[in-house]
Amino acid sequence: MGLILLLSSFQAVAQSGPYGNEWIVPGQSYYKIRVTQDGIHRLDNQYLTRAGLSNGTDPRRLQLWRRGQEVAMYVGGNQTSLDPSTFIEFYGQRNDGRLDRGMYKKAVDQPQPLYSLFTDTAAYFLTVAPQLPAGAWRSQQ
């Protein structure tokens, strides 16, 4: 009986940890951006409107995410309302073998940690926060 209780408590602890998707806000739209090369990436107004953002959206409310971490980005052009001059830039990195690590008993068994076995394409997610994020920064001219 004690063994069953002990095993049950281990299972409860294992299931109580974070899942890695806590950054997702239910009901909020996310736009997937695929990155295949390391470097600065620019999303112009045409790209943003094709993705589904409407003119008039406050670009300061935009947030970019990868692997559950917010990614810093620069908003250029009109910084208060999405219009033809607005663009965002961010440093993006192609996919690596970080998520493949879980397939190996020991990390040293992974043949190449810098490259994924499945794809070089990394997924970034752009969203519009309901209000100006607390960590938002403003550029000084």
C-alpha positions in Angstrom: 0.0 0.0 0.0 2.8 2.4 0.9 4.5 1.7 -2.5 1.3 2.6 -4.4 1.0 5.9 -2.5 4.7 6.6 -3.1 4.4 6.0 -6.9 1.2 8.1 -7.0 3.0 11.0 -5.4 5.8 10.8 -8.0 3.2 10.9 -10.8 1.5 13.9 -9.3 4.8 15.8 -9.1 5.7 14.9 -12.7 2.4 16.2 -14.0 2.5 19.5 -12.1 5.5 21.1 -13.9 5.2 23.6 -16.7 4.4 22.4 -20.2 6.2 25.1 -22.1 3.1 26.7 -23.7 2.3 29.1 -20.8 3.2 32.0 -23.1 0.1 31.2 -25.3 -3.0 33.4 -24.4 -6.2 31.5 -25.2 -8.4 33.2 -27.8 -5.5 35.4 -29.1 -4.5 35.1 -32.7 -0.9 34.1 -33.6 0.8 34.4 -37.0 3.5 31.8 -37.8 6.7 33.2 -39.3 9.1 30.6 -40.8 12.9 31.4 -40.5 15.5 29.3 -42.4 18.5 31.5 -42.0 20.3 33.3 -39.2 20.2 37.1 -39.5 18.1 40.2 -39.4 14.6 39.6 -40.8 12.2 42.4 -41.9 8.5 42.1 -42.0 7.1 45.0 -44.0 3.5 46.4 -43.9 2.5 44.3 -47.0 3.7 41.1 -45.2 1.9 42.1 -41.9 -1.4 42.8 -43.6 -1.2 39.6 -45.7 -0.7 37.8 -42.3 -4.0 39.3 -41.1 -3.0 42.4 -39.2 -5.2 45.4 -40.1 -4.0 48.9 -40.8 -4.5 51.0 -37.6 -3.1 48.3 -35.3 -0.7 49.7 -32.8 2.6 48.1 -33.6 3.9 48.7 -30.1 1.5 46.0 -29.0 3.1 43.4 -31.3 4.9 40.6 -29.6 7.2 38.0 -31.2 7.8 34.6 -29.6 10.0 31.6 -30.2 10.2 28.5 -28.0 8.2 30.3 -25.3 10.5 33.3 -25.1 9.7 36.8 -26.3 12.0 38.0 -29.0 13.2 41.6 -29.2 12.2 43.4 -32.3 12.5 46.9 -33.8 9.4 48.8 -35.1 10.3 51.2 -37.9 8.2 53.8 -39.8 5.0 54.8 -38.1 5.4 53.4 -34.5 1.8 54.2 -33.3 -0.4 52.8 -36.1 0.2 50.2 -38.7 0.4 51.9 -42.1 2.4 51.5 -45.4 5.6 52.9 -43.7 5.5 50.5 -40.8 7.9 47.5 -40.6 9.4 45.3 -37.9 12.9 43.8 -37.8 14.2 41.0 -35.5 17.2 38.8 -35.3 16.0 35.3 -36.2 17.9 32.0 -36.1 17.2 28.8 -38.1 16.2 25.7 -36.3 18.9 23.7 -34.5 19.1 20.4 -32.7 18.0 21.6 -29.3 14.6 19.9 -29.4 16.1 16.7 -30.8 18.1 16.2 -27.5 15.1 14.4 -25.9 15.5 11.5 -28.4 18.8 10.5 -26.9 19.5 8.7 -23.6 22.6 10.9 -23.1 23.2 14.4 -24.6 26.6 13.3 -25.9 24.9 10.7 -28.1 23.4 13.4 -30.2 25.4 13.4 -33.5 25.1 17.1 -34.3 23.5 19.6 -31.8 23.7 22.5 -34.2 21.4 20.9 -36.8 18.0 19.3 -36.4 17.4 15.9 -37.8 14.0 17.0 -39.2 14.0 20.6 -40.4 16.1 23.8 -40.6 13.0 25.9 -40.4 12.3 27.7 -37.1 8.9 28.8 -36.1 8.3 32.3 -34.7 4.9 33.5 -33.6 3.7 37.1 -33.9 0.7 38.3 -31.9 -1.0 41.5 -30.9 -1.2 41.9 -27.1 -4.5 43.3 -25.8 -2.6 46.2 -24.3 0.8 47.7 -24.5 3.2 45.1 -22.9 4.9 46.1 -19.7 8.3 45.5 -21.1 7.8 47.5 -24.3 10.5 49.9 -25.2 10.6 53.0 -27.2 13.3 54.1 -29.6 14.9 57.5 -29.0 15.5 59.7 -32.1 
